[in-house]
């Protein structure tokens, strides 16, 4: 028997939060998925900076502020055949 673990999806996008809840409920039923809706006092950092660094920073900041395990989703369209031009997307 597993104890329930809380995981915060650092997002207020209802569709993304619902998707994470659905996927994780099937794979890891002992995880309770929370979101920023559960922590209205918390405001994530700005979206400035490079893609990967921004995601790391947001996850670490949220985990420290909320004292919870956090997952940050950062979506970006990447088309490798465009090379450096993909940054324009």
C-alpha positions, 0 to 999 in steps of 0.5 A: 500500500502506497501513501499518498504523495502530493504533486503540484502542477505549476499551472493555471491552465485547466486543460493541462492540469486535467490532462496531467491528472488523467495520465497520472491517475492511471499510471500512479494512482497514489499521487494526488495532483494539485495545481496553482488553483490550490495555492492562489497566494502563490505567483510563479516567476516571470516567463523570461529566459531560455526555455529549459532554464525557465522551467527549472527555475519555476519548478525550484521556486515553486517547490521551495515556496509551496514546500511540495514536489512540483512539476512545471510544464513548458511547451515549445514547438521544436522542428529540428530541420529548421535549425536555428530558425526554430527559435522564431516559432 
